[in-house]
Structures are given as C-alpha cells and as structure tokens.
Amino acid sequence: MAITMYQADRNFASPQNDASLYSGISADVSGILNRGNAFNVSVNGLTATVDTGQALICGRLVEITSPESLTIPANSSGYICIVVDLSQTNDVFGNVGDPDYSVNVNQVYVSAVT
C-alpha cells in the first residue's frame, strides 16, 4: 500500500514522522518557545550558562530542564547554539515498556560556535 496515516489507531509514528509533522505545522521555522527562562545566557569569565527553555528545531522539541554550562574560547566571538546532530547514537537502558527503561539523548547539545 502506497498510502498511510501515521496517527491511525495501532500505527507507529517514528520520531522522524513526528518531526516532519511539527515542522510542517510551524511553516518549517525553528525558534524559541515561550517556556522556562527562554534560554537566557549569563557569562562569568569563560563560562557561559544557558538557562531553561524550549525550542522547536527542525520540527523537534528540544528542552533544557536545568541550566547548562559550557566553556567559551578566550578572545573569540561567535554564537552559543543548540546543536541537533542526528548522526549521533542515543544510549538506551532497559527494555521498552519496563519501568526502568530510559534514553540518554546524545543527539542534542549546547556548543560555542566561533
């Protein structure tokens, strides 16, 4: 069959399908949502701290739930970015459906881009 509906009863919507849906709903625009502290950045010396918030990045909901700190290069200029890197592999613990199942998401991180 060449036609499907991902939100059909008993069907499976993959993260890629879900991201495509949200990207389309948002007119393929990524941006910060009005949640948490909207990723406010504070700098102390060479340490930048990105506060809590949510963003829609290429249809994927990304959230910082507690402040993230990173070292910024001395004597540089650039941006602090939330990077989505789908070439990375997430770490999975336990079995799907079990109470101890969890995923350590390695496909998103905060980085200084100079």
Residue pairs with C-beta under 8 A, 6 or more apart in sequence:
4 11
5 11
6 12
6 13
6 14
6 17
6 21
7 13
13 21
15 60
18 59
19 58
19 59
19 60
20 59
21 59
22 56
22 59
22 60
22 61
23 56
23 58
23 59
24 59
26 56
26 59
29 56
30 55
30 56
30 57
30 58
31 55
31 56
32 38
32 39
32 53
32 54
32 55
33 53
33 54
33 55
33 56
35 52
35 53
35 54
35 63
36 51
36 52
36 53
36 54
36 63
36 64
37 51
37 52
37 53
38 51
38 53
39 50
39 51
39 52
39 53
39 55
39 64
39 82
40 50
40 51
40 53
41 48
41 49
41 50
41 51
41 80
42 48
42 49
42 51
43 49
43 72
46 71
46 72
46 73
46 74
47 69
47 70
47 71
47 72
48 69
48 70
48 71
48 72
48 80
48 112
49 67
49 68
49 69
50 64
50 67
50 68
50 69
50 70
50 80
50 110
51 64
51 67
52 63
52 64
52 65
52 66
52 67
53 63
53 64
54 61
54 62
54 63
54 64
55 61
55 62
55 63
55 82
56 62
57 82
57 84
58 84
60 84
60 108
62 82
62 84
62 108
64 82
64 110
68 110
70 80
70 110
70 111
70 112
71 112
72 80
72 112
73 112
73 114
76 112
76 114
77 114
78 112
78 113
78 114
79 112
79 113
80 110
80 111
80 112
80 113
81 110
81 111
81 112
81 113
82 108
82 109
82 110
83 108
83 109
83 110
83 111
84 107
84 108
85 107
85 108
85 109
86 107
88 106
88 107
89 106
90 103
90 104
90 105
90 106
90 107
91 103
91 104
91 106
92 101
92 102
92 103
92 104
93 100
93 101
93 102
93 103
93 104
94 100
94 101
94 102
95 101
